[in-house]
Every structure is written in C-alpha cells, then in structure tokens.
Amino acid sequence: MKYYSLNNNAPEVSFEQAVIQGLAPDKGLYFPKSINPLPDSFFENIQNLNNEEIAFEAIRQFVGEEIPEAELKQILKETLCFDFPLVKIDDNIYSLELFHGPTMAFKDVGARFMARCLAFFNKEKPNSKNTVLVATSGDTGGAVASGFLGVAGVEVVILFPSGKVSNVQERQLTTLGQNITALEVDGVFDDCQDMVKKAFLDDSLSHKNLTSANSINIARWLPQMFYFFFAYKQLKQQNKPLVVSCPSGNFGNICAGIMAKKLGLPIAHFVASTNVNDTVPRFLVNGKYEAKPSKATISNAMDVGNPSNFIRIQELYNNDLSEFAKDFSAFTFTDEQTVSALEAIYNNSGYIAEPHGAVGYLGLKKQLGDSTDKIGIFLETAHPIKFPEVVEPVLNVKLDIPEQIKGVLDKEKKSIKIASYEELKEYLQ
C-alpha cells in the first residue's frame, strides 16, 4: 500500500514511512492510495469471527506486507485485549462502550496499535530513535502515554492545554515518567496542535525523527475502524439499518467509520455530534469551511476549532458535498443541552453516560426522530470517572473508581510549563 499527501505536493510513501513521518513534508495528511472493499462473504460470516480476526481483515490491505502476517496478528491481539460492549439504552438505541482499555478511553486502541507498529519497525533498526510528539485535548495524552510507556527507542512528548483537561486525564499523562514527558501549554488545544504541526515542518528538528500519535497519524487513525465492525457484528441479527452518532472533535472516529463503510460495512448514516465548536455543522449549512478558535466546554476532548481529519472525510467523498450529505449529518449542542441529556439518559434507563457520550446521544436522537425502523448507536468514548466534576453533581451519584484509575490518582504530577513554539523547540533540542 502506498500513501499520498492530501496536499498533493509530496512523494508517495510506504505504510512504515507514513507511520514514522506522521505528517507529509507538504503539511498534508497521509491517505491510502486505494481502498478495496472486503468480500460479501466476510460480512455474511462476521458473527463467526472473533475481534482479532475481524480487525486483521479490516487492516491488512493498509499495512500490506510491511509487517508479516504473524506479527500483525500478534499486534492486534495485544491491541484488542479488552471488550467493546453494546449497552441497550432504549428500544432502538445502544451505547457502544469504547472505554474498557487501560486508560478507559477509545484512544487506547489506536495508541496501542501504533506503539506496537513503531516498536516493530524499530526492532528492524536497533539504533533508530524516534520522538512521538502529540497534542491532546483530553484522552489522547493518557492513551499515548500508556501505549508507548517503555517502548525502546521512543521518547514521547505530550502537549496539553493548562487547566482544560480533567484531573483524571491530567494525572494519566503527567505521572508515568520513564520515556514520557508532559508539556503544559498556556493556551487551548488548537495552540498545542499548531505547535506540533510547526515542529514537524521545522528542518532544524529533523534529527529528532519526529512523528505524531494524534489521529493525523494513519496508525492511530485507521484502527478506529474496528469499533464499527464490532458493533455491526453484535447487531447484525436484528437486520435493521444502522445509524451511528460519533461525538466529534478532531473527527478521527467518524472518519474511520466512513472508511469502514467504504470497505463495505453496512452503516446507513453517520452523525457528527459536536459541542459549540461547530466548524463542521456550519460547513454543512453554508458549504464553507471556516475554522474558529476553540471554546472550552464540559466535553473538553471535543474542543477543537479546526478538526484535522475532516479533510480525509472530504477525500472519501471526492469533495462532493451532495454525495457526502447523503451519508452524513452534523449537529451542534450546548453545555446546557449536554447536562439535560445526561439527566435524561440516567432517568430513563439508569445508565451513567459522560459529557461526550451525551453529545453523541443528542445527535442520534435528533437524526432518528420518531423512527423505529432503524437502530441507533452512539459512541461512549470515555468512562464517566474521567469527568466526576460534571457527572456526579448532575446525576447526584458517587462514581466508583475503577482499578485503572486508582493507580494514577495518588502519583505525583510532573509537567513542564511552556507558552510558545520557541519554548517547545528549545525543549526538543
């Protein structure tokens, strides 16, 4: 498989090169040169396959022969060592829980897969050193820190906006030590992401072999397809059209879901559910992509004003807005609506959601309306314990602390405060 830059001004590269570089030299995101649908027999028999077998069939064409089959299967086994259950919320609405991994966030899958791919490539080059540079609006940092902890030949530098991630999220990315360093940025997530992109394009840092573990990296993004296959397997026997709502910030999850559909997965419609950072919903109304500075909300992992992966979604539809609109809707919701949704879900079903999942639920309800002939799925992207300061007072509950979280709460936070790209560059050098 070859990958090309979506800015169309850089050489095509292999899977390995795309993973290691993260971003193309012309600032573009990498995209696979071909997408070959899976055979009908795969979907007809999907209920007979386990998660690792499903994931292998979904990802193999994008890796090609660069990772031998046996090693790729082992990577997937280590990546997918937890469950992805569907929980029924209403007659035709399900929560797809993506938070049963080590850091209790959906990003555990992509981070673990990428870390193991990079470890495999480094094993072939014992003297190779890489610096993984990543910006986080919440859960990416913890997932990357956990996924890459102790990986030989890899230094991880995580940028996070000061005061704009939850206490649990901050602890997960600032307490591990070893090869993980956290930089606390005076600004918002977009400032962190801009610094990361600038560093990739800085020739004076080329000796650091920088790569990204944000969803701009294909090895972080592509494995997010797996969730959608797993959900379809669990609901296939109901034989109803599937509508999937993704709480959307950087648009990696929903982009991966659309990729799964291009591979043949029968999903009828996607909903991008955003908080007040509404760049994409506005685009669907007026046809103009106008990024805005991000605004802080209680669904902080979605506080993104310029979502990187949306350009990949446009590429998947050949930049044809009319075709895109057939498969895709986008809605925006306020913090007040999010709080009301948390209350409604809990009062109606006893289910404790968190702010991002609640936004996904709102978008799903808006898309489904009164329809009963479809099945709706919203992604529950993190465990509610990540956001106790919101969930507990709203629902008047006391959340139990899972074992994965207990391990970091009492550890000492260690971070380095920076306010500019120059300070980031100085640290890296």
N, C-alpha and C positions, 0 to 999 in steps of 0.2 A: 504494500500500500504506500502510495505517495501522498504527501500533504502539501497544499499550496496556501499561500497567504491570501487572505481576503482583501488585502490592498493591492494584490496582483503586481507587485514590484519586487519580488524576492524569488530566489530559486526554490524549486520543489525539494522537499526533504523526505527522509525516511521517518518511520514511527519513532525510532530511537532519537534521531536528531530533533524532531518536533518536541519530544518529551524533555530533552536536555536543554533546548533553547527556550522553550516556553512561548516566547513571542518572536515573530519573524523579524528580520532586520529592518523591514519597512514599516514596523509598528503594527502589522496586521496579525489577526488571529489565524492559527492554522486550521485547515479544514480538509477532510479526506477527499481525494480526487474522484473517488467513485463510491457509490452506496448501492450494494447489491441486495435486493430483498431476499429474505430467507424463504425456503420452500414451504408450500402449503402444508406439507406433511409435518413440519416442525410444530406448527400451531395446532394441527389436529391431534398431535400426541403430547402436547406440552404438559398435560396433567400427569404423565408418566415419568417426567424428568424431575430431578432434584434441582435446587437453585444453582449449584455449581455447573451442572450440565447445561442449564438454560443460559447462564452467563457466558459460558465458553462459546456456544453457538452465536450469541449476540455480538461478542467482541472479537472473535478470531480473525475476521477479514480486516479489521482495523489495525491489528498487530502484525498480521502476515506471518512470515517465517522468522522474524527477528528475535522472537522468544520461542524456543522449541515447545511443542505441544505439552510435553510432560511438565515442564517448568511453568508454563502458563496456567495449567490446571492446578498446580500447587499454589501459585499466586492467588488464584481465585478461591481456593479452599481456605487459605489464610485470611483473605479479604472478607469472605462471607460466612464468618463463624458465629453469626447471631441471626435472630429471626426478624421477619418483616410482616407482622400480622395485620390483618384487616379486622377492625372492630366495628360492629354494626351500631350505628347511632340512631337511625330512623329506618322506616320500611325500605327505602331505596338509597340510603346514604351511609357510606362507610368512611371511617378514618383509616388511612394507611400509615401505620406507625413505623417511622424510619429511625427511631432513637434507641434501639436496643444494643448498640455497639458500645465500645469502651468509653467514649466521651459523650454518649447519649445525644448524638445529633446525626442527621442524614449524611453529613460530610465524612463520616468515618469510612464509608465505602470508597469514595474517590481518593481520600488521603492514603488509606491502606494500600489500595491498588497501585497508586503512583509511587509510593515509597518502595514497594517491592519491585516494581519495574526498574526504578532507578538503581536499587541495590543489585539487581541482576546485571544491568549494564556496567556498573562499577566493578562487579566481580570479574568481568571480562577485561577490565583495565585497572589493575590493582593500585596504580599510582594516581588514579583520577580523583580529583576533588571537585565537589560542586557546592554552591551556595544556593539554597532554596530561599527565595525572598518572597514573602507573601503578605498581603494586606487582608485584614479581617474586619468585618462589621459585627462579629459575634462568635459564631460557632466554628468558622474555618480555622481560626488560630488554634483552638484546643484540639481539633481533629488532626491537623497537620503536626502539631507538637507531639501528640500521641503516636501518630502513624510513623513519623520519622525518628522518634527517640532512639538513639543508639545506633542508627544506620551508619555503617562505616563509610567514610569519605564524604559525608554530607553534613554541612553546617546549615542550620535553619535560623532565619531571621524573620520575626513576625512583627508587623506594624499594626497597632490598634489605636483607635481614637480614644484619648483620655476621657474617662467619665461617661463613655457612651456604649459600653458593653456591661452586661450584668456582672454581679460579684462572682458568681459561679464561673461564667465564661472567662473572666479575667484570671481567676485562680488557675483554671485549666491551662492557660498559655503562659503564665508567669512563674510557675512553681516547679517545673520539671528539671531545669538545669541541664547538665551534660552538654549536648550539642545544640540546645535550643536557647535562643536569646530573644527577649521581647523588647521592642522599642515602643514607648508610649508617646503618641503623637498629639501635639496641641492642635487639634482640628477635628474634622469629620472623616468618615470612611473614604469619601472621594479624594480627600487630600492624601490619605495613605496610599490609595490605589494609583494616584497620579505620580507619587514618589517612586513606587515600584516600577511603573512603566518607564519613567525617566531613567531609572538606573539601568534598565535593560538596554537602553539606547545610548548609554554613556560608554564611549570607546575606552576611556581610561579605566573602566572596571572590567574590561573583557577578560583579564587574567583570573577573575573570581569565578568564571564559569557559572554565571547567574542563571537560575531557572525559577519558574513560579509554580506554586502549588494552589493558586486560585483556579477557578474553573476556566480561566483562559487557557490553562494547560490541558491538552487533549487527554492526558492520562488521568486527570482529575475529573474532567467533564464526561467523557464517554461512558465510564462505568455507572453513571447515574441513570443510564438506560435501564439497568437491571430491575429497579423497583417496579417499573411499569409492566414488565414481563411477569414478575412475581405476582402482582395484583391481578393481572388477567388470568393467570393460572388458577387463582383461588375463586374467581367469579365466573369462569367460562361456562360452567354447567347451568347458570341462570339464563344464558342465551339472550341477553339484553344489551343494547348499545351502551358503551361506557363513556361517561363524561368525567374528565379528570381536572380538578382545580389545584393549581400549584401556587402557594404563597410565593411571590416573586420579588426578588431584589436584584441580583445580578443576572437573572434569567437562565442560569445554568441547568436547573432541574427541568424546567418546562422545555428548554431547547433539547435536552436529552430525550425527553418524552416524545417530542416530534420526530427526532431521529429514530426512535423505536417504531413509530408509525411508518416512517419511510422504509423500514425493514420489513413491514407487513403486519405489525401488531395492530389488531382491530380496535382502535380507540376512535370513537365518533367525534369527540370535540374536546378541546383544551381550553381552560380558563386561566388566564394570568390574573391572580388576585393580588393587588398591591395596596400598600398603605397610602398616605398622602403624597408619597414620592411617585408621581403619576405620569412619568415621561411616556411610557408605552400606551396607557389608556388614551392620553391626549393624541398620540400618533394615530391611533385607530379612528379617532374622530375627524382630525383635520389633515391627515396624510403627511404631517411634518414632524420630523424627529428633532425635538428641541430639548436638549438636556438642561436641567436646572440644578443648582446646588441642593444637596440633600437636606432634608429636615429630620430632626430627631423625633422618634415615636416610641411607643411601648413595644412595637415589633421591630426591634433595632437591627436585626440581621437583614432586614429589607430596606434599610435607609440608604438607598442608592439612587442617585440622580441621573447617572449615565451608565446604564447596565451594559456591561461588556458583551454579553452573549447574544444580545438582540440582533447583532449583525449576522450571526450564524443562523438565526431563525429566518431572517430575510433571505439568506442564501439558500436555505432549504426550500423556499418557495420562489426561487429565481426572481426575487424582488418584485413579485406580482402581488400587489395588495389585495386584489379581488380574490385570488386563489387562497391567500393567507386567511382572509376573513371567513372563508367557509369552514375552516378548521379551528378557528382561534377567536376568543373574546378576551377582553381585558376590562377589569373594573377596579375602582379605587375606593378605599374606605378609611374613615377617620378613626382615631383612638376611641372616641365615644361609641362608635358602632362596633368596634372590636370588643370593648368591655361588655356591651349588650349581648354580643354573640357568645362570649364566654359564659355569661349567665344563662342564656337560652339553652345552650348545649347541656350544661350541667343540670338545669331544672327539668329538662325534658327527658334526659337519658341517664343522668348520674355520671356522665363522662367528664373528666377533667382535661380540658384542652389547654393550650398555651396561646399567647397572642398571635403567633404566625399561623398556627393551625386554624385559629378563629377567623382570621382574614380569609384563609382558603375556604372555610365553611361558608362565609358570607358570599364569596364569588360563586360557589357552587349553587347555593340556594337561589341566587339571582338568575343564573343561567338555566336551571331546571324549571323554575317557576312552579306551576301546579302539575307538571308532567309526572306520571307514574310509570311510564313505559321505558324509562332509562334507569341505569344505575349510576349514582354519583359517588366519586371518591375524592376526598380532599387529603392532601399530604400533611401529616403531623410530623413536622421536621425536627423537633427537639422535645425533650422531656420537660414537663411543666416545672420541675425543680430548677431549671435554668432561670426561671423568671418568678421566684416566690414573691418578690416585692409587688408584682402585679396580680398574680393568680390568687394568693392567699387572702388578701383583703377583699377582693372582688367576690370570691366564692365563699368566704368565711370558712375556710378549711385550713388545716395544718398538713402540709405535704410531708410524707415520709422521705427521708434522704436515702437514695439508692447507694449501694456499695461503691459504684463507680465514682460517685461524687464525694463520698465521705473521705476518700483518700487524698483529696486536694484541699479541702476546706481549712485544715489546720497548718498547711505548709506556708512557708514564708514567701511572700510576693517579691520577685526581683525583676525590675524593669529599668530601662534607660530612657530618660525623657528627651525628646527631640522636637524641634518646631519647624525645621526646614529641610529641603533636599540636601543642602550643603552638609548639614549635620549627619544625615543618613550616609552620604558619601564618605565623610570623614570616618564614620564608624566602620564601614565596609573596607576601607583602605587600611 
